[in-house]
Amino acid sequence: NWLGIENPSVLPGLSFGTYLLFQDAVLNAKFYAPLGLLFLGCAAWLFFRTLGCRATVCAIGGMAAALSSDTFSHACWGLPSRAFAQGSIFFALAALQSGLTRHRWVKVLLAGAAVGMAVMEAFDVGAIYSLLVAAYVIFLAWTRLPGGPGSRLAWGGVQLTLVAVFAAVLAAFA
């Protein structure tokens, strides 16, 4: 037992946070899936907002992400951790996108933390999603950073390394 919970090694993630929030297995079972989908919808909304979309488009995108048949059915089957992982990836993408204007390195580290949280929540699925974040880091470096192609790829590689290292540090618990 760890803090009165039957779990040999509890990961400090969002799923365990919901259990600590409710302190009751029945309440957790009732609200775990809706909270995961709400988290995903809010994260997708934030990402679309950082892209500069209008509020209506952001709301529709957030609802589409949260209520897509794959994510919704997994959450209803008892795997809302995948919704938490997708939401963490959307937070990572939003941090990277908003990092283009200011506080770039802080937001790169936040993106790494979000990727690490996704890996802790949905192990293999989070690792697959992390490859999409890596591709987005390189895409942003290639299209948005000043300088020649070599310097853009070099800075993209530095950012990608920071994201990967920070994600690995956070996901080391898993």
Secondary structure, 3 states (H helix, E strand, C coil): CECCECCCCCCCCHHHHHHHHHCCHHHHHHHHHHHHHHHHHHHHHHHHHHCCCCHHHHHHHHHHHHCCHHHHHHHHCCCCHHHHHHHHHHHHHHHHHHCCCCCHHHHHHHHHHHHHHHHHHHHHHHHHHHHHHHHHHHHHHHHHCCCCHHHHHHHHHHHHHHHHHHHHHHHCCC
